[in-house]
Amino acid sequence: MGIFAATSAFAHEPIYGLGPETLPKHMHAIELGVMYNLGEFEYEVGYAYGITQNWTVRVDASATNRSSSFDVRSVTLRTKYALWRKTAPGVLKRLTAIAIVKFPTRSSIEPLANISAATVGIANGYESRRWYYFSDIGYTYSWADPNDRLGSKMSYNLAGGIRPIKSGYLKPDLVILIEINGELSGKTTLDSTNEVLKGGNTLAMAPGFLLSYRNIMLKGGIQFGIANTKYINKVSSNGLLSLEYHF
Amino acid sequence: MKNKNSSITIKVMVLLLLVVSFLNLEASNLKTTVNDGSKTYIKIWVDGMACPFCAYGLEKKIKKIDSAGDFFVEINEGFISFSVNSKKIPSEKDLKTIVKEAGFFARKIEISQTPFEQIANE
């Protein structure tokens, strides 16, 4: 898991999965995040804008500081469009289409940097004053060197959350989440290095939290692999923390 | 006997003075909350408002309304209230659009010349 930037969640939605959240019309959001994985830190900065209440665009850039060198790992453009929305007192249900494009970047040491990728997905969400449920599915097609055939990926995520204390508007608000993140990968053939990476399935679990105060949100999660099949390794344990600000 | 009656009369008068003073105090306090007609209060019952972080988008939009003030959100009851200049009351259609653009639905809109009761933020 990991062609794209580490953190990409909007507001109340899964931290590792795709989520259905779109911004209000003309709302801006910036996000600063850090992910720790396999002894390395990855940093991310993101900016999002609500074109309408149903249509949000977002740009992200992430970088690593591997071997004391600071390399841009990915630049992504993503957009979300709320296809369906149903409201009730204290309840919001949504179905959102998502498209993401990762642009290639130059890096001498980051193997995923020169890969281009496109993802299409769909996410639905149920938000209430107490409970949260999310599910999503996404398909990613990647390409790099003309001689390399990169396996496509299908991600699927389920998440549930609870707000332990229904606090007032001007009080800090905490939501605890638990996610199941799955990914099915196709076979990758790297002719340039005579390497064949056969596909498989991975499953990971990720407990996390969303702590907000008015228009500021601190999000964090830990993801660890719980199962794998065929030739794909388990997801390496990683941690993620990000700060989001709406204005 | 006459002294006893005088004493009772004095006590009753002091008591009456205290009651009158108290009522005057209450009246003067009330004066500060009585609207002189320059403000109109609007209360919108908002569907879909599940979290304070999301409701901030609505706060931002409401505060852009000309002369909007006294903004209040009761997230657990699902309403917002605010005041506007009585000469600049937005139309119900405009209010519904504002709520829609924040990602919610305005189920009911109430307009009053007196402030709505606010439930204290816990």
Contacts between the chains, C-beta under 8 A, distances in Angstrom:
chain1	res1	chain2	res2	distance
A	11	B	51	7.8
A	11	B	53	5.8
A	11	B	54	6.4
A	12	B	50	7.7
A	12	B	51	5.6
A	12	B	53	6.6
A	12	B	54	6.9
A	22	B	103	7.0
A	23	B	57	7.2
A	24	B	57	3.4
A	24	B	58	7.4
A	24	B	60	7.6
A	24	B	61	6.9
A	24	B	101	6.2
A	24	B	102	4.5
A	24	B	103	5.3
A	25	B	101	4.0
A	25	B	102	7.5
A	26	B	101	7.7
A	27	B	57	5.3
A	27	B	60	7.1
A	52	B	101	7.5
A	53	B	100	6.5
A	53	B	101	5.1
A	53	B	102	6.7
A	53	B	103	4.7
A	85	B	48	7.6
A	85	B	103	7.6
A	87	B	47	3.9
A	87	B	48	3.2
A	87	B	104	6.2
A	87	B	105	4.4
A	88	B	47	5.6
A	88	B	48	7.3
A	89	B	45	7.6
A	89	B	47	5.6
A	89	B	78	4.6
A	89	B	107	7.4
A	90	B	49	6.7
A	90	B	50	5.7
A	90	B	76	7.6
A	90	B	78	5.5
A	91	B	47	7.6
A	91	B	48	6.8
A	91	B	50	6.3
A	92	B	48	4.0
A	92	B	49	7.8
A	92	B	50	5.1
A	92	B	54	7.7
A	92	B	103	7.6
A	92	B	104	7.7
A	127	B	50	4.2
A	127	B	51	6.8
A	127	B	54	8.0
A	128	B	50	5.6
A	129	B	50	5.9
A	129	B	51	7.8
A	129	B	75	7.6
A	129	B	76	6.5
A	163	B	51	7.7
A	166	B	76	5.7
A	167	B	52	7.4
A	167	B	122	6.5
A	168	B	52	7.8
A	168	B	74	7.9
A	168	B	75	6.5
A	168	B	76	7.2
A	168	B	121	3.6
A	168	B	122	4.4
A	169	B	52	5.0
A	169	B	55	6.4
A	169	B	73	4.0
A	169	B	74	7.1
A	169	B	75	4.6
A	169	B	121	5.9
A	170	B	52	7.7
A	170	B	121	4.9
A	171	B	52	7.5
A	171	B	121	6.7
A	171	B	122	6.8
A	173	B	51	6.2
A	173	B	52	4.9
A	173	B	53	6.5
A	175	B	51	7.5
A	212	B	51	7.2
A	212	B	52	6.5
A	212	B	53	4.0
A	214	B	52	6.9
A	214	B	53	7.5
A	214	B	56	5.6
A	215	B	53	7.0
A	215	B	56	4.4
A	215	B	60	8.0
A	217	B	53	5.7
A	246	B	53	7.5
A	246	B	56	6.1
A	246	B	57	7.0
A	247	B	60	7.9
